[in-house]
Amino acid sequence: MRTVTLSSSGTTAEDVIAVARHGAQVVLSEEALATVAKVRAHIDELAVSDTPAYGISTGFGALANRHIPTDLRTQLQKSLIRSHAAGMGPAVEPEVVRALMFLRAKTLASGRTGVRPVVVQTMVDVLNAGITPVVREFGSLGCSGDLAPLSHCALVLIGEGEATGPDGTLFGGAGRPVSELLASAGIEPITLAEKEGLALVNGTDGMLGMLLMAIADLRELFTTADITAALSVEGLLGTDQVFLPELHATLRPHPGQAASADNMLRVLANSPIVASHREGDSRVQDAYSLRCAPQVAGAARDTLDHAYLVATRELAASIDNPVVLPDGRVSSNGNFHGAPVAYVLDFLAIVAADVASIAERRTDRMLDPARSHGLPAFLAGDPGVDSGLMIAQYTQAGLVSDSKRLAVPASVDSIPSSAMQEDHVSMGWHAARKLRRSVENLRRVLAIELVTASRAIDIRCALSDGVLAPGPAGAAVIAVLRASVQGPGTDRFLSPELEEADRLVASGAIRAAAESAVGVLS
């Protein structure tokens, strides 16, 4: 099993994915533990000072003006975590919680938060034990960080709240206490000291974790979109000449567009279908959904690159309020505001919806005999008796419609909270939640395009006695699909086949099949 080492200098997107999705173990470097201990010693000095220090010897938020006596400070930290763990709704996915916790541990290890080494070590121990706090769907406004989600995680560190064990058994609530789950993993619940409650809950970790996972997923899906678009070109007797490099990087130097055009051109290379109508075809040009595929997918790629730039900057950040500066000052700040992350989460929801939209248009063309250039209606075995893929396109249209709704930005909304102290919030958590659904929708839309284009190509091949065959890349993709999804024929229960195609897209098998024929795609 992979091991990820956390130092005081941060982490990488790959490490976040490894911990969140693949259960990588986390190790704190000796340097990080020493840095955390050194900074904590400074906080301990401030805690006994007569001068009030926000979050150390005072209340929080709108109650920051109250000085808290020493004997109540442990209770203050506990009260903060308990009251802020106020989320509602269904539990979010374990990978989201693991990403959130790892990113919070990353910030704690930076030495900028003032916690004791035992706090960050306990969080790492919980991760490594496969214990997952239950975090609810609603509760974060994306300002003052993801307060409620992080508080649900912090509650588990003190032996309270709800969590699932490695086997999925739920502890807390009406069941066995979380303290028993910790004990079974040899983890001692911590008693929080000054500053530590705030340090555990002030961060953009939830929205950042979901952004990083969405970026990883969309990189794969945008390449898959180029592959399925190319198969649709073959299925619709389209031309590959609009994807020539001299029409892209030289004339319109958007890097994503050039990459997508190159992908499509390579997937279409040596295609007998494409070659069959290079001469003598009365059509002047293809529909936009074919001809402009690189422009749309390419713009999505460039947006994704911008989102990754923002994500890497946020990964390099140490977000807390107050934060401990290198010179020892403990300063209030606004770095917990999620606007930078929220904006790009919304940007990605827009481009995911548009890539899905253009894929659905290609699918619809293949099902319409007035526009499909010789294919049977709905690619049915016996049109009129069979409905073919008619309702698969309904499903695709429903997914696209949902994604268009999800493309409405969350980050333009703001509802004041905390007695108007927190009077502008980012809604970044909500932007991240809807993006996750939009990414799933796009994957399913591409799976339906894959099924449709493959059936269209198979029908053309059969009608031409094998003359109109796909190119090597298309043939490799269809072979992988046909290993578990049947080709043209009479109507059958379609949902399992679409789900299987979705699984193949999600697993990377479709991309791998194309690359087996043409090499690595962008």
MOQUIQUI-V656654 format. One record per residue. N is the residue number from 1. RES is the residue in three letters. PSI is psi in degrees with one decimal (NA if undefined). OMEGA is omega in degrees with one decimal (* if undefined). D_LAST is the distance of its C-alpha to the last C-alpha in Angstrom with 1 decimal. Layout:
BEGIN
n,res,psi,omega,d_last
N,RES,PSI,OMEGA,D_LAST
N,RES,PSI,OMEGA,D_LAST
END
This chain:
BEGIN
n,res,psi,omega,d_last
1,MET,139.2,-178.6,28.4
2,ARG,146.2,175.7,26.2
3,THR,135.0,178.6,28.2
4,VAL,128.5,179.7,27.2
5,THR,127.2,177.4,29.6
6,LEU,123.1,172.4,30.5
7,SER,-174.5,179.2,32.0
8,SER,-5.2,-175.0,33.4
9,SER,6.8,172.9,30.4
10,GLY,-160.0,-174.4,27.9
11,THR,-173.6,-178.5,24.9
12,THR,163.8,176.6,21.1
13,ALA,-38.1,179.9,18.8
14,GLU,-37.7,177.9,18.1
15,ASP,-39.7,178.6,21.9
16,VAL,-46.1,179.3,22.4
17,ILE,-40.9,-178.8,20.2
18,ALA,-42.0,-179.7,22.0
19,VAL,-45.2,-174.3,25.4
20,ALA,-43.3,-170.7,24.8
21,ARG,-24.1,-171.5,23.2
22,HIS,7.7,173.5,24.0
23,GLY,24.0,178.5,27.5
24,ALA,141.7,177.7,26.9
25,GLN,147.6,-176.6,30.3
26,VAL,134.0,177.7,31.0
27,VAL,134.1,174.9,33.3
28,LEU,128.7,179.0,34.8
29,SER,154.5,177.1,35.3
30,GLU,-35.8,178.6,38.9
31,GLU,-43.5,180.0,38.0
32,ALA,-45.1,-179.7,36.8
33,LEU,-38.6,178.9,40.0
34,ALA,-40.3,178.9,42.1
35,THR,-44.8,179.4,40.6
36,VAL,-42.8,-179.1,41.1
37,ALA,-39.9,-179.0,44.7
38,LYS,-45.1,-179.7,45.5
39,VAL,-36.2,179.8,44.4
40,ARG,-36.1,178.6,46.2
41,ALA,-37.6,177.6,49.4
42,HIS,-40.9,178.0,49.3
43,ILE,-39.7,178.2,48.9
44,ASP,-36.0,176.7,51.9
45,GLU,-42.3,179.0,53.9
46,LEU,-31.3,-177.5,53.0
47,ALA,-29.2,-179.3,53.9
48,VAL,2.7,179.7,57.5
49,SER,154.2,176.1,57.8
50,ASP,-14.5,-179.8,60.1
51,THR,123.0,-179.5,57.5
52,PRO,139.6,176.7,55.3
53,ALA,124.5,-175.0,51.5
54,TYR,130.6,177.5,49.2
55,GLY,-11.1,178.8,47.8
56,ILE,-49.7,179.6,50.0
57,SER,16.1,177.4,53.5
58,THR,173.0,172.5,52.9
59,GLY,-168.8,-172.8,51.7
60,PHE,155.9,172.9,48.3
61,GLY,-126.6,-179.2,47.1
62,ALA,-11.4,180.0,50.0
63,LEU,20.5,-174.5,52.3
64,ALA,-13.9,-177.0,51.3
65,ASN,-6.9,-178.5,54.8
66,ARG,128.4,173.9,56.5
67,HIS,131.6,-176.7,57.3
68,ILE,120.7,178.4,56.9
69,PRO,156.6,-173.7,59.6
70,THR,-40.8,-174.3,58.5
71,ASP,-8.1,179.1,59.8
72,LEU,0.6,-171.7,57.6
73,ARG,-35.3,175.2,54.3
74,THR,-42.8,177.4,53.1
75,GLN,-36.1,177.6,54.0
76,LEU,-46.5,-179.6,52.1
77,GLN,-43.0,-179.1,48.9
78,LYS,-42.0,179.6,49.5
79,SER,-39.0,178.5,50.4
80,LEU,-49.8,-176.7,47.3
81,ILE,-44.7,-178.2,45.0
82,ARG,-46.2,-175.5,47.1
83,SER,-32.3,-178.0,47.5
84,HIS,-16.2,175.1,43.8
85,ALA,69.5,-170.9,42.6
86,ALA,23.8,-177.9,43.4
87,GLY,158.4,177.9,40.4
88,MET,168.9,176.5,40.8
89,GLY,-174.2,-179.5,39.0
90,PRO,156.5,176.7,36.9
91,ALA,139.9,176.1,35.4
92,VAL,169.0,-173.5,31.7
93,GLU,144.1,179.0,29.3
94,PRO,-37.0,-178.7,29.9
95,GLU,-32.4,177.3,26.4
96,VAL,-43.4,-179.8,27.1
97,VAL,-42.1,-179.6,30.4
98,ARG,-40.2,176.6,29.0
99,ALA,-44.1,179.5,26.4
100,LEU,-46.8,-178.2,29.2
101,MET,-41.2,179.9,31.6
102,PHE,-42.5,179.4,29.4
103,LEU,-33.8,176.1,28.5
104,ARG,-39.8,176.9,32.2
105,ALA,-37.2,177.2,33.1
106,LYS,-44.5,-180.0,30.7
107,THR,-40.3,177.7,32.7
108,LEU,-36.2,-179.0,36.0
109,ALA,-11.8,-177.9,35.2
110,SER,-19.3,-176.3,34.7
111,GLY,7.0,-178.6,38.4
112,ARG,-0.1,-175.7,38.3
113,THR,-21.5,176.3,39.7
114,GLY,15.7,178.2,43.0
115,VAL,164.9,173.6,42.9
116,ARG,154.8,177.6,44.6
117,PRO,-33.5,-177.0,42.5
118,VAL,-27.6,-178.6,43.7
119,VAL,-52.0,-179.9,41.9
120,VAL,-34.3,178.5,38.4
121,GLN,-38.5,179.0,39.3
122,THR,-39.8,177.9,40.4
123,MET,-42.4,177.8,37.3
124,VAL,-40.5,179.2,35.3
125,ASP,-39.9,177.9,37.8
126,VAL,-43.9,176.3,37.4
127,LEU,-49.1,-176.1,33.6
128,ASN,-25.3,179.4,34.2
129,ALA,-3.6,-178.7,36.9
130,GLY,21.7,176.9,34.6
131,ILE,128.8,-175.6,36.8
132,THR,110.3,174.9,35.1
133,PRO,147.8,177.0,37.1
134,VAL,116.2,179.1,37.4
135,VAL,131.5,-174.6,35.8
136,ARG,156.6,-175.3,36.7
137,GLU,-41.7,-174.2,34.6
138,PHE,141.0,178.0,36.8
139,GLY,-27.7,-178.4,38.2
140,SER,136.9,171.1,35.8
141,LEU,1.1,178.0,36.0
142,GLY,22.2,175.1,33.3
143,CYS,148.6,-156.5,35.9
144,SER,26.2,-178.7,37.9
145,GLY,-169.6,174.8,34.7
146,ASP,71.8,-169.5,34.1
147,LEU,-56.5,-175.6,37.8
148,ALA,-48.1,178.7,38.7
149,PRO,-44.7,179.4,35.7
150,LEU,-33.7,179.2,36.2
151,SER,-37.2,176.2,39.9
152,HIS,-36.0,176.9,39.5
153,CYS,-43.9,-178.8,37.7
154,ALA,-33.3,-179.6,40.4
155,LEU,-35.8,179.0,43.1
156,VAL,-35.3,-180.0,42.1
157,LEU,-26.4,178.4,42.4
158,ILE,11.1,174.0,46.1
159,GLY,18.5,-178.8,46.7
160,GLU,-173.6,176.6,46.7
161,GLY,-149.9,-178.1,44.5
162,GLU,145.6,177.9,42.5
163,ALA,157.4,173.6,39.9
164,THR,146.4,177.1,38.7
165,GLY,-179.5,-179.3,39.0
166,PRO,-27.3,-179.5,36.6
167,ASP,4.0,178.4,38.0
168,GLY,-1.2,179.2,37.6
169,THR,133.9,-178.3,41.3
170,LEU,131.5,173.9,42.1
171,PHE,151.6,-178.4,44.5
172,GLY,176.1,-176.4,46.2
173,GLY,-127.4,179.7,47.7
174,ALA,-5.1,-178.0,50.3
175,GLY,-161.1,178.4,49.1
176,ARG,146.6,-175.1,49.6
177,PRO,152.8,179.0,49.0
178,VAL,-30.9,179.7,45.8
179,SER,-32.9,177.0,48.0
180,GLU,-40.0,178.4,48.5
181,LEU,-43.5,177.2,44.8
182,LEU,-43.7,-178.6,44.4
183,ALA,-36.8,-179.7,47.5
184,SER,-21.1,177.9,46.1
185,ALA,7.3,179.7,43.2
186,GLY,27.6,-177.9,45.7
187,ILE,128.4,178.5,44.6
188,GLU,127.2,175.6,47.3
189,PRO,145.8,-178.1,47.0
190,ILE,152.4,170.4,47.1
191,THR,117.6,-173.6,49.7
192,LEU,139.2,176.2,48.0
193,ALA,-176.3,-177.3,49.6
194,GLU,139.4,174.1,49.6
195,LYS,-20.1,-168.6,46.3
196,GLU,-31.5,177.3,44.3
197,GLY,-48.5,178.1,44.2
198,LEU,-42.4,-177.1,42.6
199,ALA,-28.5,-178.4,40.1
200,LEU,-17.2,-171.0,38.9
201,VAL,-4.6,-177.4,38.3
202,ASN,91.8,179.8,37.2
203,GLY,159.9,178.7,33.4
204,THR,26.4,-168.4,30.2
205,ASP,-37.4,179.9,29.0
206,GLY,-50.1,-179.2,28.7
207,MET,-35.7,178.3,26.7
208,LEU,-43.7,178.4,24.5
209,GLY,-43.5,179.0,23.9
210,MET,-34.2,175.8,22.9
211,LEU,-46.2,-178.1,20.6
212,LEU,-40.8,178.9,18.7
213,MET,-37.5,177.6,18.5
214,ALA,-40.2,178.1,17.4
215,ILE,-45.5,179.1,14.5
216,ALA,-43.3,-179.5,13.4
217,ASP,-43.4,-176.8,14.0
218,LEU,-32.2,175.8,12.4
219,ARG,-44.4,178.8,9.0
220,GLU,-43.0,-176.1,9.3
221,LEU,-34.4,179.1,11.2
222,PHE,-34.3,174.0,9.2
223,THR,-41.3,176.8,6.6
224,THR,-36.0,178.4,10.0
225,ALA,-36.8,175.7,11.5
226,ASP,-38.2,-179.6,9.6
227,ILE,-49.1,-178.6,10.9
228,THR,-34.2,176.3,14.3
229,ALA,-41.8,178.5,14.6
230,ALA,-41.0,176.7,14.2
231,LEU,-35.9,176.5,16.8
232,SER,-35.7,175.4,19.0
233,VAL,-44.5,177.5,18.9
234,GLU,-45.8,-178.1,20.3
235,GLY,-29.1,-177.6,22.7
236,LEU,13.5,-179.5,24.0
237,LEU,43.0,178.8,24.4
238,GLY,175.0,-178.9,22.1
239,THR,150.5,175.6,21.0
240,ASP,-3.7,-173.0,17.7
241,GLN,-23.5,179.5,19.3
242,VAL,-5.0,-179.9,18.2
243,PHE,5.7,-179.8,14.6
244,LEU,141.5,-173.4,15.7
245,PRO,-32.2,-177.5,14.2
246,GLU,-12.1,177.8,17.8
247,LEU,-2.5,-172.2,17.9
248,HIS,-82.1,-173.3,15.2
249,ALA,-35.9,-177.2,14.6
250,THR,-45.3,-175.6,18.3
251,LEU,-31.6,-176.2,20.0
252,ARG,88.4,-166.6,18.2
253,PRO,55.2,169.6,16.2
254,HIS,119.1,-173.4,14.2
255,PRO,-36.5,180.0,10.8
256,GLY,-39.9,178.5,9.2
257,GLN,-44.6,179.4,11.0
258,ALA,-39.3,-179.8,9.9
259,ALA,-44.4,-179.8,6.1
260,SER,-42.1,178.4,7.4
261,ALA,-40.5,178.5,10.1
262,ASP,-42.0,177.0,8.3
263,ASN,-48.4,-177.3,6.7
264,MET,-40.7,179.4,10.3
265,LEU,-40.5,-179.8,12.0
266,ARG,-38.3,177.9,10.8
267,VAL,-30.4,179.9,11.7
268,LEU,-3.1,-176.6,14.9
269,ALA,137.5,176.3,15.7
270,ASN,32.6,178.0,19.3
271,SER,117.5,175.7,20.1
272,PRO,-33.3,178.2,23.9
273,ILE,-50.7,-177.9,23.9
274,VAL,-41.8,-178.6,22.1
275,ALA,-25.8,-172.8,24.3
276,SER,-22.0,-175.4,27.4
277,HIS,24.3,175.2,27.8
278,ARG,-29.4,179.0,26.5
279,GLU,139.5,173.3,30.3
280,GLY,12.6,178.5,33.0
281,ASP,124.7,-176.1,31.0
282,SER,-16.2,-179.3,33.1
283,ARG,134.6,-179.6,30.2
284,VAL,-41.5,-177.4,29.3
285,GLN,158.1,-179.6,26.0
286,ASP,164.1,175.7,24.0
287,ALA,158.6,-177.7,24.3
288,TYR,-36.9,-175.1,22.3
289,SER,-21.7,174.0,20.4
290,LEU,-53.1,-172.4,18.9
291,ARG,-34.7,-175.6,19.0
292,CYS,11.9,-179.2,17.8
293,ALA,-44.1,179.5,15.0
294,PRO,-31.0,179.3,12.3
295,GLN,-39.4,-179.7,14.9
296,VAL,-53.5,-179.9,15.3
297,ALA,-33.7,179.1,11.9
298,GLY,-41.5,176.1,10.8
299,ALA,-35.7,176.0,14.0
300,ALA,-41.2,178.0,13.3
301,ARG,-43.1,-179.1,10.1
302,ASP,-37.2,175.3,12.5
303,THR,-40.0,178.4,15.1
304,LEU,-39.7,178.1,13.2
305,ASP,-38.8,176.9,12.8
306,HIS,-42.4,178.6,16.5
307,ALA,-38.7,179.0,17.4
308,TYR,-38.0,176.9,15.9
309,LEU,-45.3,178.0,18.0
310,VAL,-42.3,-178.9,21.0
311,ALA,-40.2,-179.9,20.4
312,THR,-34.4,175.2,20.4
313,ARG,-41.8,179.8,23.5
314,GLU,-34.0,175.6,25.2
315,LEU,-32.1,-179.1,24.4
316,ALA,-5.2,-176.4,26.3
317,ALA,156.7,171.2,29.2
318,SER,97.7,-169.5,32.4
319,ILE,121.2,173.8,33.7
320,ASP,161.2,175.0,37.3
321,ASN,113.6,0.6,40.4
322,PRO,163.6,-179.9,42.5
323,VAL,147.5,179.1,40.5
324,VAL,114.0,-178.9,42.1
325,LEU,159.2,-178.9,41.4
326,PRO,-28.1,179.9,41.5
327,ASP,4.8,175.5,45.0
328,GLY,-12.7,177.5,46.3
329,ARG,141.5,174.3,46.5
330,VAL,110.3,-167.9,45.6
331,SER,134.0,170.6,44.3
332,SER,149.6,-177.0,43.6
333,ASN,178.4,-179.4,40.4
334,GLY,21.9,-175.2,38.0
335,ASN,-12.3,178.5,34.7
336,PHE,-11.0,-178.8,34.6
337,HIS,129.7,-171.4,33.9
338,GLY,11.6,-173.4,30.5
339,ALA,-47.7,-177.4,29.8
340,PRO,-39.8,-179.7,26.8
341,VAL,-41.2,-178.0,25.0
342,ALA,-42.5,-178.5,26.6
343,TYR,-48.4,-175.9,25.4
344,VAL,-28.0,172.3,21.6
345,LEU,-42.7,177.5,22.2
346,ASP,-38.9,177.0,23.8
347,PHE,-43.9,-176.6,21.1
348,LEU,-32.8,176.7,18.5
349,ALA,-35.0,178.0,21.1
350,ILE,-49.8,-176.0,21.4
351,VAL,-32.8,176.8,17.7
352,ALA,-39.4,178.7,17.5
353,ALA,-37.9,-176.7,20.7
354,ASP,-38.5,176.0,19.5
355,VAL,-38.1,176.1,16.4
356,ALA,-40.1,-177.2,18.9
357,SER,-44.9,-178.1,21.4
358,ILE,-30.2,176.2,19.7
359,ALA,-39.4,178.2,18.7
360,GLU,-36.9,179.0,22.4
361,ARG,-37.8,177.4,23.5
362,ARG,-42.0,178.8,21.7
363,THR,-46.4,-177.8,23.4
364,ASP,-37.2,179.3,26.7
365,ARG,-38.9,-178.3,26.7
366,MET,-20.5,-177.4,26.3
367,LEU,-10.2,-175.2,29.4
368,ASP,113.1,-177.1,31.6
369,PRO,-19.7,177.9,33.5
370,ALA,-16.4,-176.0,34.3
371,ARG,-4.3,-172.1,30.6
372,SER,-3.2,175.3,29.0
373,HIS,57.5,170.3,30.6
374,GLY,2.0,178.6,32.7
375,LEU,150.2,179.4,31.4
376,PRO,154.8,-179.2,34.0
377,ALA,127.6,177.5,34.4
378,PHE,17.7,-178.8,32.1
379,LEU,33.7,-177.5,31.1
380,ALA,150.8,177.0,34.3
381,GLY,-43.1,177.8,36.1
382,ASP,85.9,-174.9,39.4
383,PRO,133.0,-175.6,38.9
384,GLY,-47.7,171.4,41.7
385,VAL,-45.3,178.0,42.4
386,ASP,147.7,177.5,38.8
387,SER,-8.6,177.8,36.6
388,GLY,-129.3,-176.0,33.3
389,LEU,21.6,-178.4,30.3
390,MET,-50.2,-172.9,32.3
391,ILE,-18.4,171.5,32.4
392,ALA,-37.8,176.9,28.8
393,GLN,-31.8,173.4,28.0
394,TYR,-46.5,179.6,30.6
395,THR,-44.0,178.9,28.8
396,GLN,-44.8,179.5,25.6
397,ALA,-38.9,177.6,27.6
398,GLY,-40.3,177.7,29.2
399,LEU,-42.5,179.5,25.9
400,VAL,-42.3,178.3,24.7
401,SER,-41.5,177.2,28.2
402,ASP,-42.8,-179.9,28.0
403,SER,-33.8,176.6,24.7
404,LYS,-38.9,175.4,26.3
405,ARG,-40.2,-179.8,29.2
406,LEU,-16.8,179.1,27.0
407,ALA,-10.9,174.9,25.4
408,VAL,123.9,-172.1,28.8
409,PRO,137.9,170.8,28.5
410,ALA,-29.4,-171.3,30.4
411,SER,-10.2,175.5,30.5
412,VAL,-6.9,-179.6,32.9
413,ASP,152.4,175.1,35.5
414,SER,128.8,175.5,37.9
415,ILE,116.8,-177.0,41.0
416,PRO,149.8,-179.5,43.3
417,SER,177.2,177.4,44.4
418,SER,52.5,176.5,46.6
419,ALA,39.8,177.1,49.6
420,MET,4.5,173.0,47.6
421,GLN,-40.1,177.9,46.6
422,GLU,75.9,-168.2,43.0
423,ASP,2.5,173.0,43.2
424,HIS,121.3,-175.3,39.6
425,VAL,161.9,-170.1,36.8
426,SER,-24.7,-173.3,33.0
427,MET,28.4,-178.2,32.6
428,GLY,-36.7,177.6,29.3
429,TRP,-44.0,-179.0,29.9
430,HIS,-36.8,175.1,30.3
431,ALA,-39.3,179.7,27.1
432,ALA,-40.4,-178.5,25.3
433,ARG,-43.4,-178.9,27.2
434,LYS,-29.8,176.5,26.4
435,LEU,-38.7,179.0,22.7
436,ARG,-42.8,179.8,22.7
437,ARG,-37.8,179.2,24.3
438,SER,-38.3,177.2,22.0
439,VAL,-43.6,177.3,18.9
440,GLU,-41.1,178.5,21.0
441,ASN,-44.7,179.8,21.9
442,LEU,-43.5,-179.7,18.5
443,ARG,-42.0,-179.4,17.7
444,ARG,-38.6,176.9,21.0
445,VAL,-43.8,179.2,20.5
446,LEU,-34.2,177.4,17.3
447,ALA,-39.5,178.6,19.4
448,ILE,-39.4,175.1,22.1
449,GLU,-39.9,178.3,20.0
450,LEU,-48.2,180.0,18.8
451,VAL,-42.7,-177.0,22.5
452,THR,-49.7,-178.5,23.6
453,ALA,-38.8,179.3,21.3
454,SER,-41.1,178.2,22.0
455,ARG,-39.5,178.9,25.7
456,ALA,-43.0,179.5,25.7
457,ILE,-43.0,178.5,24.2
458,ASP,-40.7,-180.0,26.7
459,ILE,-43.4,178.7,29.5
460,ARG,-41.6,-179.5,28.7
461,CYS,-43.3,-179.3,28.6
462,ALA,-40.9,-178.4,32.0
463,LEU,-23.4,-177.7,33.6
464,SER,13.3,-177.3,32.9
465,ASP,38.1,174.5,34.0
466,GLY,-1.3,-179.1,30.5
467,VAL,-45.7,-178.2,30.0
468,LEU,73.9,-178.6,27.3
469,ALA,156.9,177.2,24.9
470,PRO,166.2,174.0,21.1
471,GLY,175.6,-178.2,18.8
472,PRO,-40.2,-179.5,17.9
473,ALA,-46.8,178.1,14.7
474,GLY,-40.8,178.7,16.8
475,ALA,-39.9,-179.9,19.6
476,ALA,-40.7,178.8,17.9
477,VAL,-47.1,-178.2,16.8
478,ILE,-35.1,178.2,20.3
479,ALA,-41.1,177.9,21.9
480,VAL,-43.1,179.2,20.4
481,LEU,-43.2,-175.3,21.6
482,ARG,-14.3,175.9,24.9
483,ALA,-21.9,-178.7,25.7
484,SER,-8.3,178.8,26.6
485,VAL,122.1,-176.8,26.7
486,GLN,159.1,177.8,29.2
487,GLY,-156.8,-177.6,28.7
488,PRO,153.5,179.0,31.0
489,GLY,-165.9,178.9,34.6
490,THR,160.5,-177.6,37.2
491,ASP,144.4,177.4,36.5
492,ARG,173.0,179.3,35.9
493,PHE,112.1,-167.5,35.1
494,LEU,-30.2,-173.8,31.7
495,SER,-46.3,179.7,30.7
496,PRO,-33.5,180.0,30.1
497,GLU,-39.5,177.6,27.7
498,LEU,-38.7,177.6,25.7
499,GLU,-38.0,178.1,25.7
500,GLU,-40.7,176.5,24.6
501,ALA,-39.5,176.8,21.6
502,ASP,-40.9,178.8,20.8
503,ARG,-41.4,179.7,21.2
504,LEU,-40.5,177.0,18.8
505,VAL,-46.6,-177.4,16.1
506,ALA,-34.4,-176.7,17.0
507,SER,-13.0,-175.6,17.1
508,GLY,3.5,-176.6,13.6
509,ALA,-33.8,-179.0,15.5
510,ILE,-45.4,177.3,14.0
511,ARG,-44.0,-179.0,10.4
512,ALA,-37.7,179.8,12.2
513,ALA,-45.0,179.0,14.3
514,ALA,-42.0,-178.2,11.8
515,GLU,-24.4,176.9,10.1
516,SER,-22.2,-178.3,13.8
517,ALA,-31.0,-171.8,14.3
518,VAL,3.0,-178.0,11.5
519,GLY,-179.0,-173.6,9.9
520,VAL,130.8,176.7,6.7
521,LEU,156.0,-179.0,3.8
522,SER,NA,*,0.0
END
